[in-house]
């Protein structure tokens, strides 16, 4: 019969053996991260060349390549509202040599709107690396059709004319549509929705007065504000707009309004955490530089930067938030 002491020794011996068995795997992961990268890296951009998202991807690729001495090759895979490229990333090898860009549409809005048509899990199929940037949205009104000069005045104007005014969006279920629906939900106001096939025709009718308000990307709406054709009432996001620091935040005046179109760097789920952290730290170091700030702002983007854990948690919360907004507003895909 074993004594308590002998049982304790046996247990300690067993635990030591288990720990020893696990050591090679830990050492192997650490070695892989230390030698990473030792071959070219593929960076999937789920958009066509030439846009702001593509520019972000190329800036990141250039920085990593200059720091690590290995090619970082941009692979543009546009299609299905960016879901094609993001879906390819989800199924790529998880060895750290394929990374890519996720975004609010492919990882939150579209899966919340059409889960049956999404061939990947928008959060759990990915290892978050870091958020790269946010596209500022501006609430703008037709300067001739809307008398309100401030956001509180505009909300009062809507409440005095329930359901009589129309807003435009770039399409049913798009981020611009959902942003306006969130605004209406949080302010208790009602408007007619006129969906367009893209931002360009929507802007044409907004300038013409067929619709009187929109939440739109600053890159397209701000020139019209400067021309005096539109009036900006607020900016959506978590910080003041670099192009208009005096413009109030929507979230400061509309409780619960928290929406910002984002782009982030992802890896396939199961990518070694040490490699994910190595990429994240290097990219975040770049995002903190004045060079990154200037180049991102030149494309109308506010640089971000977050830890893998912060970004993973953010994506999960975003998905649930958009599920609720879409359900509450009764939004259906086109």
Buried (B, 14 or more C-beta within 10 A) or exposed (E): EEEEEEEEEEEEEEEEEEEEEEEEEEEEBEEBBEEBBEEEBBBBBBBEEEBBBBBBBBBBBBBBBEEBEBEBEBBBBBEBBBBBBBBBBBEBEBBBBBBBBBBBBBBBBBBBBBEEEBEBBBBEBBBBBBBBBBBBBBBBBBBEBBEBEEBEEBBEBBEEEEEEBBBBBBBBBBBBBBBBBBBBBBBEBEBEBBBBEEBEEBBEBBBEEBBBBBBBBBBBBBEBBEEEBBBBBBBBBEEBBBBBEEBBBBBEBBEEBBBBBBBBBBBBBEBBBBBBBBBBBBBBEBBEEEEBBEBBBEBBBBBBBBBBEBBBBBBBEBBEBBBEBBEEBEBEEE
